[in-house]
Amino acid sequence: MNKQEILEFAAKNPVCSLATIDGPRPRARTIMLFRADETGIIFCTGRDKDMNKQLQANPAVELCFYNHEQAVQVRIEGTVEMVDDLELKKQIVEAFSFLKDWVEKEGYEVMIVYRVRNARATTWTMATSCEPKKFIQL
């Protein structure tokens, strides 16, 4: 896959695993990606959540996207940066209606948006599982 195909794959398979580091331990959880395109790989979390605390302490992440029908996995590693953009937060809440009540009650400042930077991706399929990893800069 090339860069554009990787971004399209992530956008079409937005439920992914996100791994962070908590002291000496890895932590993984399933998240819903907001967007993956030329503007970046964007997701959000809550200000008081463990994920946010982990990202603040260590911005290194890996995201793992999978499509069962294609039997393709894409792993993206990089570092995150906070994005303080009210309009972007409004777009995310509009796209993810389950966030509306929370944001209306707590305000937009409770929502923390991250962009993955300095990212590179590798793909996996059964056919290529024994080959050396090839990385694509995103």
N, C-alpha and C positions, 0 to 999 in steps of 0.2 A: 504494500500500500504506500502511496505517496502522502504528502502532508494533507492535501485537500481531502483525500479519501479517508484518512484517519479522523479528521475533524467531522466529516459527514457521518462516519460510523458512530462517533461519540454522540453527536446530536440526535441520531436516530435510535440510539440505545442509551437514553439518559439516566436510567437507574444503574448505578455503578457502586463499586466498593471503593471507599476512600481509606487509605492507611495513613496514620499519623504516628508520631513518636511521643510517648509519655514517660519521661525519664529514660530508663533503660529498656522500656517495653514498647513493642508495637501495639497499636490499637487500630482495628478496622471496623468500619460500619458501612451500611448501605445508605447512599444519599441519592437525591434527584438533582442532576445537573440542570442548571438553567440554560446555559448556552455554550456551544463550542463552535467557534468560527474564527475569522481573521482578527477579531477584536480580543480574543482570548477564550480560555476555558473558565467559565464563571459558575460559582455555586455560592450558597449562603448558609449561615447557621445562626444560632442565637448567641447573643452577647455572653450569657451566663452558662452556656453549655461547655462540657468538658472538651469537645472538639475545638472550640474557639480558644480555650486556655492552652491546649496542646499546640495549636498553630501559632499562637503568640510566643510560646517558649521555643518552638522549633518549627520553622516554616517548611521543612522538607515533607513532601507528600508523594504518594503514588495512588493513582486511580486505575481501577481495572474494570473495563467494559466487556460485556460478553453478549453474543447473539447466538442463541441455541439453534435456530434454523440453519444458520450458516456455519455453525461450529467454529466461530472465530472469536478470539480474545484480543483486545488491545489494552496494553498497559502504558500509562503515561506517568512519567516521573518529572518532578520539578520542585520549585519553591513557590509559595503563595505570597501574595501581597494583598493587603486590605484595599478595598475600593470604596471610598467615601463619596457616593454619588446618589443623591436623593432620587433623581429621575430613574436611575437603574433599579433602585429598591422598589419604586412604584411599578416598574415593568414586571419585576419578579412577583410582587404581590398580585398583580393582575393576572399573571400566568398561573400562579399557584394559589387558587382561591382559598385553600385550607389555611393560608397565612393571614387572611384578612382580619379575622376576629382578634388574633394575637396582636397584630400591629395596631389595630384600632384601640385596643385596651392599653398597650404598652408604649406605643409610638414607634416611629421608624428607627430610632436610635438603638432599639433592642435587636435589630437585625444587622448582622455583620456579613458583608459581601467580600468574597475572595476571588482573585484571578490567579491562575497558575502561570508562573513565569519560568523562563529558562527551561522549558519543557522539551523532553524527547520521548518518543514513543517506540514501542516494539509490538509486533503482532505475533500471534500464535495460532496455528491450526494443527490438526493431527498430521497432516502431510509435511509440515515444516518443524515439528516438535523436536527433532533431533539435530536440526541445523543450528549453527551459531546464531546468536541474536544479532539482528540488524536494527540499528536505531535511526529514526528520522527526527531531525530537529523541527520543532513546531514554532 
